[in-house]
Amino acid sequence: MYNEVGEKLKELLKLEREPVAIKWTVEIPKNIPKKSKSRFCTKLDKASQGEIFYSSVDEEECMGGIRYSDMKDKKELPINMQSGGFLVPAGVYKNIPAVQRSWKNNMAIEAGIFNTIIFSPLSKADFEPNIIFMVCNQNMQCYYFMPMHMIQDPMV
């Protein structure tokens, strides 16, 4: 379904990796294998290398993956995940107030609505993705996460 879109994005943006189609779902997908426990970033990497699979919160090993995918209520996470404090020692932010300011206008899915997330290379996706994830080099200007509604006609 999105084969042509995936190939065109890869060609136009000169992507080294396959764009990844991501879809949040309420039902366990049929005919798609379940991924074993791994980190969210690993799931993105595996999908960009051609794998198609789904996972639930039970298969997520990274608290950041749980937090940012909204598969679990943020209030159930450790306080350093709720505050963003985990990002300060990593050097992503100077302090917790800076993290909080950057999160102020972030849109998020309400936790608990969806049970699973499907990951697929965009060129192999037989579903309409909620988001397309792309890895670009530092010289490119593109979004890492691109909502489907932002792609009006990539064939132009």
N, C-alpha and C positions, 0 to 999 in steps of 0.2 A: 504493500500500500504506500509506504513512504520511501520505497527503494530509490526512486528518482530524486526525491527531495534530499535524502541522505547523501547520495552520490554527488549531487549538484553543490550542496553546501561544502562537502569535502574538497571538491575541485575549486570552487570559487574562493574559498578561504585558505586554500592550500594547507588543509589540516593533515597532520601526520597520523592522527587517530580518528577512528570512526565516531561521529556524533552519537550520543546515547539518548534513546527515547526512554522517558520515565513516566510511569502512570501509577497513581494511587488508586486502589480499588477496595470495594467493600466485600467482594467475594474472592475466594481462592480461584485463581485462573486455571482453566482446564488445559491440558496438553502443554503446560509450561512447567519445567522442573523447579523444585524448591532449592534455593541456595543454602549451603551449610553455613554455620556461623562464620562471620567475617566482618570487617569494618566497612562502613559505608563507602569510603574512598576506594577500597579494594573492589567492592561491587561495581563501582563506576569504571574502574580500570578493566575488570573482566568483561563487562558489556562492551567497552570500547575496542576490545580484542575479539569480539564476535560472539560471546556467550549470551544466551537468552535465558532468564530465570526470574523468579519472584522471591521475595523474602518478607518476613513479618518482624515485629519488634523482637521476637524471640531469637532471630538469627543475627541481630545487630550486636556487635562486640564493642562498639565505640559510643560512648555517651554523647559525643558531639553529633554523631550520625542520628542517634535517637532524638536529640534536641532539635536539630535542624530539619529532620524529616517529619516532625510532629506526630510521630507514631506513639508517643507517650505524653501524658500530661506533664508539662514542665514542673509543676509543683511536686511531682513525685521524684524529681531528680535531685541529686546532691546540691547543696547551696552554691557551691562554686560553679556548677553548671547553670543554675538559675540566674546567678549574678553576672556570669561571663568572666569570673575570676580566673578560670582555667586558661584564658587567653593572654593574661598579663605575663606570667612566667615564660610563655612561649614567644613573647616579644611582638605579638600581634597588636596589642594596645599598651599604652603607658600605664593606665590604671582602670579600675572598675567604672568610675563615672564616664570615662571615654567610651567604654564598651556600651554602657547603658544609653549614651547619646546616640551611638551608631545604630542601636536596635530600636530606637524610639518609633520610627515610622515603618519598620519592617512589617510586611504583610505575612501572615502565617495561616496555615490550615488549622482549624480547630482540632485539638488532639482528641483521639478516640473515634473519629468519624470513619477512618479508613483502617482496614486490617492488614493489607498487603501493599507492597510496591513492586511493580513489574519493571525490569531493566532489560533493554534490548538495544543492539546497534540500530540506529534509525533506519538504515537501509533494509533491515529485516523485520521491522515492527509491523505487525498485523493489527495494531490498535492505534487509536489516536492518543498521542502522548500529551500529558499535562505540561511537561517541560522537556526541552532538549538541552543536554549538557554537552559542552564542547571544550576541549583543551586547546588553547592557542599559545603560540610563543609570545615573548615579550614585545615583539615588533608589530603584532597584530592588534587591531582594535575590534574586539568582539566580546559578546557577553558570555560568561561561563554558563549561566543558566538562562535559557531563553524560553519564555512562555509561548505556547503555540500561537496564541492570538497576535503575537508580534511578527510572525512570519506570514506576510500577506500573500506574496507570490515569489518564492525564491527562484522560479524559473526565468524571471525577467532579467 
